[in-house]
Structure formats: structure tokens, C-alpha cells
Amino acid sequence: MVVIRLSRAGAKKSPFYHMVVTDSRQRRDSNYVEELGYFNPVARGKEPKLHLNLEKITYWQSVGAKLSDRAKALVKEFQKNSVAVAADIK
């Protein structure tokens, strides 16, 4: 099964995650099919905490990829924030 999940990167005690499409049987940080964005939980100042490519995510979901629980929560958060930013621009 193809899943969309987080892959950990970054240094010790300084996590950084890539949202990737991968086979569910692969290890967490091993080979992946495509990178869809990133999540930086320790972002400071004006650094973006979350950046996702929603078009690619919807494409992969349309061909059968499942979101992990954390990935699903991050996509929901990103959609909520992008709607709020779009409302501020208008």
C-alpha cells in the first residue's frame, strides 16, 4: 500500500520532517517515491513551520495513497492556515 507520511531529518534534538509518498513496507527514513513538503516543529521567527504541495497530495490520494494520522492533521492545519491567509489578502 502507498502511504503519505513523515520522514525524519535534522540533527539530534532539532527535528525536521519531510512529507513523503512511500510504500508502507519501507522504513521510515528510507527510499520514497516523491516529496510533498516539509514540517519544521522548531521554526522560529518568520521561518515557515509547514509547507505542503496540496495539488500533489490530492493527486496521490486520488490514486489510492492513504495519509498517516499525523500527516492528515498537518494537511488539515495547512488548509486552515492557507484559507486564513487568503482571507487576509482580500
C-alpha positions as protocol buffer text, in pm:
chain_id: "A"
residue {
  index: 1
  type: MET
  ca { x: 0 y: 0 z: 0 }
}
residue {
  index: 2
  type: VAL
  ca { x: 119 y: 353 z: -76 }
}
residue {
  index: 3
  type: VAL
  ca { x: 115 y: 595 z: 218 }
}
residue {
  index: 4
  type: ILE
  ca { x: 185 y: 963 z: 275 }
}
residue {
  index: 5
  type: ARG
  ca { x: 383 y: 1005 z: 594 }
}
residue {
  index: 6
  type: LEU
  ca { x: 661 y: 1199 z: 763 }
}
residue {
  index: 7
  type: SER
  ca { x: 1028 y: 1115 z: 723 }
}
residue {
  index: 8
  type: ARG
  ca { x: 1259 y: 1250 z: 994 }
}
residue {
  index: 9
  type: ALA
  ca { x: 1568 y: 1456 z: 915 }
}
residue {
  index: 10
  type: GLY
  ca { x: 1767 y: 1714 z: 1107 }
}
residue {
  index: 11
  type: ALA
  ca { x: 2009 y: 1691 z: 1393 }
}
residue {
  index: 12
  type: LYS
  ca { x: 1971 y: 1544 z: 1740 }
}
residue {
  index: 13
  type: LYS
  ca { x: 1711 y: 1741 z: 1939 }
}
residue {
  index: 14
  type: SER
  ca { x: 1643 y: 1953 z: 1631 }
}
residue {
  index: 15
  type: PRO
  ca { x: 1386 y: 1761 z: 1428 }
}
residue {
  index: 16
  type: PHE
  ca { x: 1283 y: 1838 z: 1072 }
}
residue {
  index: 17
  type: TYR
  ca { x: 1034 y: 1627 z: 878 }
}
residue {
  index: 18
  type: HIS
  ca { x: 973 y: 1577 z: 507 }
}
residue {
  index: 19
  type: MET
  ca { x: 625 y: 1468 z: 399 }
}
residue {
  index: 20
  type: VAL
  ca { x: 681 y: 1188 z: 150 }
}
residue {
  index: 21
  type: VAL
  ca { x: 495 y: 927 z: -53 }
}
residue {
  index: 22
  type: THR
  ca { x: 632 y: 580 z: 8 }
}
residue {
  index: 23
  type: ASP
  ca { x: 547 y: 213 z: 21 }
}
residue {
  index: 24
  type: SER
  ca { x: 413 y: 122 z: 365 }
}
residue {
  index: 25
  type: ARG
  ca { x: 662 y: -166 z: 393 }
}
residue {
  index: 26
  type: GLN
  ca { x: 963 y: 67 z: 369 }
}
residue {
  index: 27
  type: ARG
  ca { x: 1143 y: 201 z: 676 }
}
residue {
  index: 28
  type: ARG
  ca { x: 1054 y: 549 z: 798 }
}
residue {
  index: 29
  type: ASP
  ca { x: 1357 y: 730 z: 654 }
}
residue {
  index: 30
  type: SER
  ca { x: 1440 y: 505 z: 360 }
}
residue {
  index: 31
  type: ASN
  ca { x: 1359 y: 537 z: -11 }
}
residue {
  index: 32
  type: TYR
  ca { x: 1050 y: 731 z: -109 }
}
residue {
  index: 33
  type: VAL
  ca { x: 861 y: 796 z: -431 }
}
residue {
  index: 34
  type: GLU
  ca { x: 809 y: 1173 z: -405 }
}
residue {
  index: 35
  type: GLU
  ca { x: 850 y: 1457 z: -154 }
}
residue {
  index: 36
  type: LEU
  ca { x: 536 y: 1663 z: -93 }
}
residue {
  index: 37
  type: GLY
  ca { x: 653 y: 1925 z: 153 }
}
residue {
  index: 38
  type: TYR
  ca { x: 808 y: 1972 z: 495 }
}
residue {
  index: 39
  type: PHE
  ca { x: 727 y: 2033 z: 862 }
}
residue {
  index: 40
  type: ASN
  ca { x: 964 y: 2219 z: 1094 }
}
residue {
  index: 41
  type: PRO
  ca { x: 831 y: 2193 z: 1451 }
}
residue {
  index: 42
  type: VAL
  ca { x: 1106 y: 2414 z: 1594 }
}
residue {
  index: 43
  type: ALA
  ca { x: 1069 y: 2703 z: 1346 }
}
residue {
  index: 44
  type: ARG
  ca { x: 1149 y: 3044 z: 1490 }
}
residue {
  index: 45
  type: GLY
  ca { x: 1065 y: 3394 z: 1376 }
}
residue {
  index: 46
  type: LYS
  ca { x: 948 y: 3421 z: 1017 }
}
residue {
  index: 47
  type: GLU
  ca { x: 1063 y: 3073 z: 919 }
}
residue {
  index: 48
  type: PRO
  ca { x: 773 y: 2872 z: 776 }
}
residue {
  index: 49
  type: LYS
  ca { x: 667 y: 2593 z: 1010 }
}
residue {
  index: 50
  type: LEU
  ca { x: 476 y: 2398 z: 748 }
}
residue {
  index: 51
  type: HIS
  ca { x: 488 y: 2393 z: 368 }
}
residue {
  index: 52
  type: LEU
  ca { x: 293 y: 2144 z: 157 }
}
residue {
  index: 53
  type: ASN
  ca { x: 207 y: 2097 z: -209 }
}
residue {
  index: 54
  type: LEU
  ca { x: -169 y: 2032 z: -186 }
}
residue {
  index: 55
  type: GLU
  ca { x: -203 y: 1956 z: -557 }
}
residue {
  index: 56
  type: LYS
  ca { x: 39 y: 1664 z: -529 }
}
residue {
  index: 57
  type: ILE
  ca { x: -127 y: 1542 z: -209 }
}
residue {
  index: 58
  type: THR
  ca { x: -471 y: 1536 z: -370 }
}
residue {
  index: 59
  type: TYR
  ca { x: -326 y: 1359 z: -675 }
}
residue {
  index: 60
  type: TRP
  ca { x: -170 y: 1085 z: -462 }
}
residue {
  index: 61
  type: GLN
  ca { x: -490 y: 1045 z: -263 }
}
residue {
  index: 62
  type: SER
  ca { x: -686 y: 1010 z: -588 }
}
residue {
  index: 63
  type: VAL
  ca { x: -468 y: 717 z: -694 }
}
residue {
  index: 64
  type: GLY
  ca { x: -512 y: 540 z: -360 }
}
residue {
  index: 65
  type: ALA
  ca { x: -247 y: 671 z: -120 }
}
residue {
  index: 66
  type: LYS
  ca { x: -351 y: 683 z: 246 }
}
residue {
  index: 67
  type: LEU
  ca { x: -248 y: 960 z: 487 }
}
residue {
  index: 68
  type: SER
  ca { x: -94 y: 872 z: 821 }
}
residue {
  index: 69
  type: ASP
  ca { x: -265 y: 1019 z: 1127 }
}
residue {
  index: 70
  type: ARG
  ca { x: -4 y: 1294 z: 1176 }
}
residue {
  index: 71
  type: ALA
  ca { x: 8 y: 1374 z: 804 }
}
residue {
  index: 72
  type: LYS
  ca { x: -371 y: 1406 z: 799 }
}
residue {
  index: 73
  type: ALA
  ca { x: -360 y: 1653 z: 1091 }
}
residue {
  index: 74
  type: LEU
  ca { x: -86 y: 1859 z: 923 }
}
residue {
  index: 75
  type: VAL
  ca { x: -275 y: 1877 z: 591 }
}
residue {
  index: 76
  type: LYS
  ca { x: -586 y: 1993 z: 776 }
}
residue {
  index: 77
  type: GLU
  ca { x: -382 y: 2258 z: 961 }
}
residue {
  index: 78
  type: PHE
  ca { x: -218 y: 2377 z: 638 }
}
residue {
  index: 79
  type: GLN
  ca { x: -555 y: 2406 z: 462 }
}
residue {
  index: 80
  type: LYS
  ca { x: -698 y: 2605 z: 753 }
}
residue {
  index: 81
  type: ASN
  ca { x: -399 y: 2842 z: 756 }
}
residue {
  index: 82
  type: SER
  ca { x: -400 y: 2886 z: 378 }
}
residue {
  index: 83
  type: VAL
  ca { x: -769 y: 2982 z: 385 }
}
residue {
  index: 84
  type: ALA
  ca { x: -699 y: 3234 z: 664 }
}
residue {
  index: 85
  type: VAL
  ca { x: -409 y: 3385 z: 467 }
}
residue {
  index: 86
  type: ALA
  ca { x: -624 y: 3409 z: 154 }
}
residue {
  index: 87
  type: ALA
  ca { x: -895 y: 3588 z: 355 }
}
residue {
  index: 88
  type: ASP
  ca { x: -636 y: 3837 z: 487 }
}
residue {
  index: 89
  type: ILE
  ca { x: -520 y: 3918 z: 133 }
}
residue {
  index: 90
  type: LYS
  ca { x: -873 y: 4009 z: 16 }
}
